[in-house]
Amino acid sequence: MLLFRSEEHVDRWLQREHLERGGVLSPEQLWRLARAWYATRMEPDWRRWTPDEAQELFDGLGLTGRFWQLRR
């Protein structure tokens, strides 16, 4: 994970490093994703998210675009 101060900063870094843009989240989006992703992590019956469950979570949080599409 890399932290940037603005979208423009992301764009400059990508151009300098010759990379394509991946998933970019605001701090609020990151917090919502982390809360949902790890909500049950400490429970005794915890199990990994299935790809379908993870996709539903991403969709429900409004995380769209190619980066957030899991192969089904």
Distance bins in CASP14 RR format, pairs under 12 A and 6 or more apart:
PFRMAT RR
TARGET T0000
AUTHOR 0000-0000-0000
RMODE 2
METHOD distances of the structure
MODEL  1
1 22 0 0 0 0 0 1 0 0 0 0 0
1 23 0 0 0 0 0 1 0 0 0 0 0
1 24 0 0 0 0 0 1 0 0 0 0 0
1 25 0 0 0 0 1 0 0 0 0 0 0
1 27 0 0 0 0 0 1 0 0 0 0 0
1 30 0 0 0 0 1 0 0 0 0 0 0
1 33 0 0 0 0 0 1 0 0 0 0 0
1 34 0 0 0 0 0 1 0 0 0 0 0
2 9 0 0 0 0 1 0 0 0 0 0 0
2 10 0 0 0 0 1 0 0 0 0 0 0
2 13 1 0 0 1 0 0 0 0 0 0 0
2 14 0 0 0 0 0 1 0 0 0 0 0
2 17 0 0 0 0 0 1 0 0 0 0 0
2 19 0 0 0 0 0 1 0 0 0 0 0
2 21 0 0 0 0 0 1 0 0 0 0 0
2 22 0 0 0 0 0 1 0 0 0 0 0
2 23 0 0 0 0 0 1 0 0 0 0 0
2 24 0 0 0 0 1 0 0 0 0 0 0
2 25 0 0 0 0 0 1 0 0 0 0 0
2 30 0 0 0 0 0 1 0 0 0 0 0
3 9 0 0 0 0 1 0 0 0 0 0 0
3 10 0 0 0 0 1 0 0 0 0 0 0
3 13 0 0 0 0 0 1 0 0 0 0 0
3 24 0 0 0 0 0 1 0 0 0 0 0
3 25 0 0 0 0 0 1 0 0 0 0 0
3 26 0 0 0 0 0 1 0 0 0 0 0
3 27 0 0 0 0 1 0 0 0 0 0 0
3 30 0 0 0 0 1 0 0 0 0 0 0
4 10 1 0 1 0 0 0 0 0 0 0 0
4 11 0 0 0 0 1 0 0 0 0 0 0
4 12 0 0 0 0 1 0 0 0 0 0 0
4 13 1 0 0 1 0 0 0 0 0 0 0
4 14 0 0 0 0 1 0 0 0 0 0 0
4 21 0 0 0 0 0 1 0 0 0 0 0
4 23 0 0 0 0 0 1 0 0 0 0 0
4 24 0 0 0 0 1 0 0 0 0 0 0
4 25 0 0 0 0 0 1 0 0 0 0 0
4 26 0 0 0 0 0 1 0 0 0 0 0
4 27 0 0 0 0 0 1 0 0 0 0 0
5 12 0 0 0 0 0 1 0 0 0 0 0
5 13 0 0 0 0 0 1 0 0 0 0 0
5 26 0 0 0 0 0 1 0 0 0 0 0
5 27 0 0 0 0 0 1 0 0 0 0 0
6 12 0 0 0 0 1 0 0 0 0 0 0
6 13 0 0 0 0 0 1 0 0 0 0 0
6 24 0 0 0 0 0 1 0 0 0 0 0
6 26 0 0 0 0 0 1 0 0 0 0 0
7 13 0 0 0 0 0 1 0 0 0 0 0
7 14 0 0 0 0 0 1 0 0 0 0 0
7 21 0 0 0 0 1 0 0 0 0 0 0
7 23 0 0 0 0 0 1 0 0 0 0 0
7 24 1 0 0 1 0 0 0 0 0 0 0
7 25 0 0 0 0 0 1 0 0 0 0 0
7 26 0 0 0 0 1 0 0 0 0 0 0
8 14 0 0 0 0 0 1 0 0 0 0 0
8 15 0 0 0 0 0 1 0 0 0 0 0
8 24 0 0 0 0 0 1 0 0 0 0 0
9 15 0 0 0 0 0 1 0 0 0 0 0
9 16 0 0 0 0 0 1 0 0 0 0 0
9 24 0 0 0 0 0 1 0 0 0 0 0
10 16 0 0 0 0 0 1 0 0 0 0 0
10 17 0 0 0 0 0 1 0 0 0 0 0
10 19 0 0 0 0 0 1 0 0 0 0 0
10 20 0 0 0 0 0 1 0 0 0 0 0
10 21 1 0 0 1 0 0 0 0 0 0 0
10 22 0 0 0 0 1 0 0 0 0 0 0
10 23 0 0 0 0 1 0 0 0 0 0 0
10 24 1 0 1 0 0 0 0 0 0 0 0
10 25 0 0 0 0 0 1 0 0 0 0 0
10 26 0 0 0 0 0 1 0 0 0 0 0
11 17 0 0 0 0 0 1 0 0 0 0 0
11 19 0 0 0 0 0 1 0 0 0 0 0
11 20 0 0 0 0 0 1 0 0 0 0 0
11 21 1 0 0 1 0 0 0 0 0 0 0
11 22 0 0 0 0 0 1 0 0 0 0 0
11 24 0 0 0 0 1 0 0 0 0 0 0
12 19 0 0 0 0 0 1 0 0 0 0 0
12 21 0 0 0 0 0 1 0 0 0 0 0
13 19 0 0 0 0 1 0 0 0 0 0 0
13 20 0 0 0 0 0 1 0 0 0 0 0
13 21 0 0 0 0 0 1 0 0 0 0 0
13 22 0 0 0 0 0 1 0 0 0 0 0
13 24 0 0 0 0 0 1 0 0 0 0 0
14 20 1 0 0 1 0 0 0 0 0 0 0
14 21 1 0 1 0 0 0 0 0 0 0 0
14 22 0 0 0 0 1 0 0 0 0 0 0
14 23 0 0 0 0 0 1 0 0 0 0 0
14 24 0 0 0 0 1 0 0 0 0 0 0
15 21 0 0 0 0 0 1 0 0 0 0 0
20 66 0 0 0 0 1 0 0 0 0 0 0
20 67 0 0 0 0 1 0 0 0 0 0 0
21 65 0 0 0 0 0 1 0 0 0 0 0
21 66 0 0 0 0 1 0 0 0 0 0 0
21 67 0 0 0 0 1 0 0 0 0 0 0
22 63 0 0 0 0 0 1 0 0 0 0 0
22 65 0 0 0 0 1 0 0 0 0 0 0
22 66 0 0 0 0 1 0 0 0 0 0 0
22 67 1 0 1 0 0 0 0 0 0 0 0
22 68 0 0 0 0 1 0 0 0 0 0 0
22 69 0 0 0 0 0 1 0 0 0 0 0
23 29 0 0 0 0 1 0 0 0 0 0 0
23 30 0 0 0 0 0 1 0 0 0 0 0
23 33 0 0 0 0 0 1 0 0 0 0 0
23 58 0 0 0 0 0 1 0 0 0 0 0
23 63 0 0 0 0 1 0 0 0 0 0 0
23 64 0 0 0 0 0 1 0 0 0 0 0
23 65 0 0 0 0 1 0 0 0 0 0 0
23 66 0 0 0 0 1 0 0 0 0 0 0
23 67 1 0 1 0 0 0 0 0 0 0 0
23 68 1 0 0 1 0 0 0 0 0 0 0
23 69 0 0 0 0 0 1 0 0 0 0 0
24 30 0 0 0 0 1 0 0 0 0 0 0
24 63 0 0 0 0 0 1 0 0 0 0 0
24 65 0 0 0 0 0 1 0 0 0 0 0
24 67 0 0 0 0 1 0 0 0 0 0 0
24 68 0 0 0 0 0 1 0 0 0 0 0
25 31 0 0 0 0 1 0 0 0 0 0 0
25 32 0 0 0 0 1 0 0 0 0 0 0
25 33 1 0 0 1 0 0 0 0 0 0 0
25 34 0 0 0 0 1 0 0 0 0 0 0
25 58 0 0 0 0 0 1 0 0 0 0 0
25 61 0 0 0 0 1 0 0 0 0 0 0
25 62 0 0 0 0 0 1 0 0 0 0 0
25 63 1 0 0 1 0 0 0 0 0 0 0
25 67 0 0 0 0 0 1 0 0 0 0 0
25 68 0 0 0 0 0 1 0 0 0 0 0
26 32 0 0 0 0 1 0 0 0 0 0 0
26 33 0 0 0 0 0 1 0 0 0 0 0
26 61 0 0 0 0 0 1 0 0 0 0 0
26 62 0 0 0 0 0 1 0 0 0 0 0
26 63 0 0 0 0 0 1 0 0 0 0 0
27 33 0 0 0 0 0 1 0 0 0 0 0
27 34 0 0 0 0 0 1 0 0 0 0 0
28 34 0 0 0 0 0 1 0 0 0 0 0
28 35 0 0 0 0 0 1 0 0 0 0 0
28 61 0 0 0 0 0 1 0 0 0 0 0
28 62 0 0 0 0 0 1 0 0 0 0 0
29 35 0 0 0 0 0 1 0 0 0 0 0
29 36 0 0 0 0 0 1 0 0 0 0 0
29 37 0 0 0 0 0 1 0 0 0 0 0
29 58 0 0 0 0 0 1 0 0 0 0 0
29 60 0 0 0 0 0 1 0 0 0 0 0
29 61 1 0 0 1 0 0 0 0 0 0 0
29 62 0 0 0 0 1 0 0 0 0 0 0
29 63 1 0 0 1 0 0 0 0 0 0 0
29 64 0 0 0 0 0 1 0 0 0 0 0
29 68 0 0 0 0 0 1 0 0 0 0 0
30 36 0 0 0 0 0 1 0 0 0 0 0
30 37 0 0 0 0 0 1 0 0 0 0 0
30 38 0 0 0 0 0 1 0 0 0 0 0
30 61 0 0 0 0 0 1 0 0 0 0 0
30 63 0 0 0 0 0 1 0 0 0 0 0
31 37 0 0 0 0 0 1 0 0 0 0 0
31 38 0 0 0 0 0 1 0 0 0 0 0
31 61 0 0 0 0 0 1 0 0 0 0 0
32 38 0 0 0 0 0 1 0 0 0 0 0
32 39 0 0 0 0 0 1 0 0 0 0 0
32 57 0 0 0 0 1 0 0 0 0 0 0
32 58 0 0 0 0 0 1 0 0 0 0 0
32 60 0 0 0 0 1 0 0 0 0 0 0
32 61 1 0 1 0 0 0 0 0 0 0 0
32 62 0 0 0 0 1 0 0 0 0 0 0
32 63 0 0 0 0 1 0 0 0 0 0 0
33 39 0 0 0 0 0 1 0 0 0 0 0
33 49 0 0 0 0 0 1 0 0 0 0 0
33 54 0 0 0 0 0 1 0 0 0 0 0
33 57 1 0 0 1 0 0 0 0 0 0 0
33 58 0 0 0 0 1 0 0 0 0 0 0
33 60 0 0 0 0 0 1 0 0 0 0 0
33 61 1 0 1 0 0 0 0 0 0 0 0
33 62 0 0 0 0 1 0 0 0 0 0 0
33 63 1 0 0 1 0 0 0 0 0 0 0
33 68 0 0 0 0 0 1 0 0 0 0 0
34 41 0 0 0 0 0 1 0 0 0 0 0
34 57 0 0 0 0 0 1 0 0 0 0 0
34 61 0 0 0 0 0 1 0 0 0 0 0
35 41 0 0 0 0 0 1 0 0 0 0 0
35 57 0 0 0 0 0 1 0 0 0 0 0
35 61 0 0 0 0 1 0 0 0 0 0 0
36 49 0 0 0 0 1 0 0 0 0 0 0
36 53 0 0 0 0 0 1 0 0 0 0 0
36 54 0 0 0 0 0 1 0 0 0 0 0
36 56 0 0 0 0 0 1 0 0 0 0 0
36 57 1 0 1 0 0 0 0 0 0 0 0
36 58 0 0 0 0 1 0 0 0 0 0 0
36 59 0 0 0 0 0 1 0 0 0 0 0
36 60 0 0 0 0 1 0 0 0 0 0 0
36 61 1 0 0 1 0 0 0 0 0 0 0
36 62 0 0 0 0 0 1 0 0 0 0 0
36 63 0 0 0 0 0 1 0 0 0 0 0
37 46 0 0 0 0 0 1 0 0 0 0 0
37 48 0 0 0 0 0 1 0 0 0 0 0
37 49 1 0 0 1 0 0 0 0 0 0 0
37 53 0 0 0 0 0 1 0 0 0 0 0
37 54 0 0 0 0 1 0 0 0 0 0 0
37 57 1 0 0 1 0 0 0 0 0 0 0
37 58 0 0 0 0 1 0 0 0 0 0 0
37 61 0 0 0 0 1 0 0 0 0 0 0
37 63 0 0 0 0 0 1 0 0 0 0 0
38 46 0 0 0 0 1 0 0 0 0 0 0
38 49 0 0 0 0 0 1 0 0 0 0 0
38 57 0 0 0 0 0 1 0 0 0 0 0
39 46 0 0 0 0 1 0 0 0 0 0 0
39 49 0 0 0 0 0 1 0 0 0 0 0
39 57 0 0 0 0 0 1 0 0 0 0 0
40 46 1 0 1 0 0 0 0 0 0 0 0
40 47 0 0 0 0 1 0 0 0 0 0 0
40 48 0 0 0 0 0 1 0 0 0 0 0
40 49 0 0 0 0 1 0 0 0 0 0 0
40 53 0 0 0 0 0 1 0 0 0 0 0
40 57 0 0 0 0 0 1 0 0 0 0 0
41 47 0 0 0 0 0 1 0 0 0 0 0
41 48 0 0 0 0 0 1 0 0 0 0 0
41 49 0 0 0 0 0 1 0 0 0 0 0
47 53 0 0 0 0 1 0 0 0 0 0 0
48 54 0 0 0 0 1 0 0 0 0 0 0
49 55 0 0 0 0 1 0 0 0 0 0 0
49 56 0 0 0 0 1 0 0 0 0 0 0
49 57 1 0 0 1 0 0 0 0 0 0 0
49 58 0 0 0 0 0 1 0 0 0 0 0
49 70 0 0 0 0 1 0 0 0 0 0 0
50 56 0 0 0 0 1 0 0 0 0 0 0
50 57 0 0 0 0 0 1 0 0 0 0 0
50 70 0 0 0 0 1 0 0 0 0 0 0
50 72 0 0 0 0 0 1 0 0 0 0 0
51 57 0 0 0 0 0 1 0 0 0 0 0
51 58 0 0 0 0 0 1 0 0 0 0 0
51 69 0 0 0 0 0 1 0 0 0 0 0
51 70 1 0 1 0 0 0 0 0 0 0 0
51 71 1 0 0 1 0 0 0 0 0 0 0
51 72 1 0 0 1 0 0 0 0 0 0 0
52 58 0 0 0 0 0 1 0 0 0 0 0
52 59 0 0 0 0 0 1 0 0 0 0 0
52 70 0 0 0 0 1 0 0 0 0 0 0
52 71 0 0 0 0 0 1 0 0 0 0 0
52 72 1 0 0 1 0 0 0 0 0 0 0
53 59 0 0 0 0 0 1 0 0 0 0 0
53 60 0 0 0 0 0 1 0 0 0 0 0
53 70 0 0 0 0 1 0 0 0 0 0 0
53 72 0 0 0 0 0 1 0 0 0 0 0
54 60 0 0 0 0 0 1 0 0 0 0 0
54 61 0 0 0 0 0 1 0 0 0 0 0
54 63 0 0 0 0 0 1 0 0 0 0 0
54 68 0 0 0 0 1 0 0 0 0 0 0
54 69 0 0 0 0 0 1 0 0 0 0 0
54 70 1 0 0 1 0 0 0 0 0 0 0
54 71 0 0 0 0 0 1 0 0 0 0 0
54 72 0 0 0 0 0 1 0 0 0 0 0
55 61 0 0 0 0 0 1 0 0 0 0 0
55 62 0 0 0 0 0 1 0 0 0 0 0
55 63 0 0 0 0 1 0 0 0 0 0 0
55 64 0 0 0 0 0 1 0 0 0 0 0
55 65 0 0 0 0 0 1 0 0 0 0 0
55 68 0 0 0 0 1 0 0 0 0 0 0
55 69 1 0 0 1 0 0 0 0 0 0 0
55 70 1 0 1 0 0 0 0 0 0 0 0
55 71 0 0 0 0 1 0 0 0 0 0 0
55 72 1 0 0 1 0 0 0 0 0 0 0
56 62 0 0 0 0 0 1 0 0 0 0 0
56 63 0 0 0 0 0 1 0 0 0 0 0
56 68 0 0 0 0 0 1 0 0 0 0 0
56 70 0 0 0 0 0 1 0 0 0 0 0
56 72 0 0 0 0 0 1 0 0 0 0 0
57 63 0 0 0 0 1 0 0 0 0 0 0
57 68 0 0 0 0 1 0 0 0 0 0 0
57 70 0 0 0 0 0 1 0 0 0 0 0
58 64 1 0 0 1 0 0 0 0 0 0 0
58 65 0 0 0 0 1 0 0 0 0 0 0
58 66 0 0 0 0 0 1 0 0 0 0 0
58 67 0 0 0 0 1 0 0 0 0 0 0
58 68 1 0 1 0 0 0 0 0 0 0 0
58 69 0 0 0 0 1 0 0 0 0 0 0
58 70 1 0 0 1 0 0 0 0 0 0 0
59 65 0 0 0 0 0 1 0 0 0 0 0
59 68 0 0 0 0 1 0 0 0 0 0 0
59 69 0 0 0 0 1 0 0 0 0 0 0
59 70 0 0 0 0 0 1 0 0 0 0 0
60 68 0 0 0 0 0 1 0 0 0 0 0
61 68 0 0 0 0 1 0 0 0 0 0 0
62 68 0 0 0 0 1 0 0 0 0 0 0
63 69 0 0 0 0 1 0 0 0 0 0 0
63 70 0 0 0 0 0 1 0 0 0 0 0
END
